[in-house]
Amino acid sequence: MNQNPLEFMIQILNIIGYADDKQKFAQEFLTMCMAQTSAKVLANLPIEKQKEIQEKIKKAKDQNKITSVLREYQNIDEYQRTLIDITKENFTEYIEKIMPTLTSEQKDKLLEFLSNQR
């Protein structure tokens, strides 16, 4: 998938007829994936480093400073691989959860869209 993940998620929401704020849902979904990724990557660090990070995060005043702290300690390649895996897992779970609620037409459109993304 070479498409922007936010745009990809919004297209899915359009196909399934999501009625609420699609932009907000997609952003929250991706933010959740990034948070899970950070937690997983940081959990692989030694305990001393984890404590150091926690202390720096407590002192951070906003999300930008928290992100800056996390970047100091995360291997970007590992983060990217983990983010892809976690996003795929979460996306698959979401699709499996909503699939029974979709009409035949929505299912067909969704499956066609997804098969064209590979």
JODA-V614991 format. One record per helix or strand of 2 or more residues. SS is the DSSP state (H for helix, E for strand). FROM is the first residue (numbers start at 1). TO is the last residue. Records with the same first field share a line. If there is no record, write none. Layout:
# JODA-V614991
SS->FROM-TO / FROM-TO
This chain:
# JODA-V614991
H->5-16 / 22-43 / 47-59 / 63-73 / 76-99 / 104-115
